[in-house]
Amino acid sequence: MECELPTINSNSDEMKKYFEEAKTIAVLGASPDDTKASHHVAHYLRDAGYKMIPVYPKGDTILGQKVYRSLAEIEIPVDMVVVFRKPAALDAIADAVIARGDVKTYWTQLELINNDAAQKVEDAGINVVQNYCAMVEHKRLFQ
């Protein structure tokens, strides 16, 4: 099976700007399991000074932060959404990101590519990053 390649994406300069402008980052699929990549990335973003908001279907807290069940439940503005979900879920996630009305950057982690969802988000005026690890890129750009 051939892997889809991102047709919509941002470059390093744009990614750096997105991080510089972000204060609050929702991590969609943040796991309480410290062996999971989503847990490490959420931990890193929190320690890098961002208000990290975990979005996960169960539990009360992850990394000391209140867990939300969906993006719609978050009561404060969200600047960036970092996604750890299967590519098939990205269409619905794109709709949820757009519906919030405050998200500036939609970021999908490594191997998470859905060009239709990315196009929809970009058409709504939201920055798009696909198939990059937020933690790896932040370290590369700022350390």
Summary of the structure (lengths in Angstrom):
residues: 143
radius of gyration: 13.8
end to end distance: 36.8
largest distance: 40.9
contacts: 450
relative contact order: 0.22
helix: 39%
strand: 18%
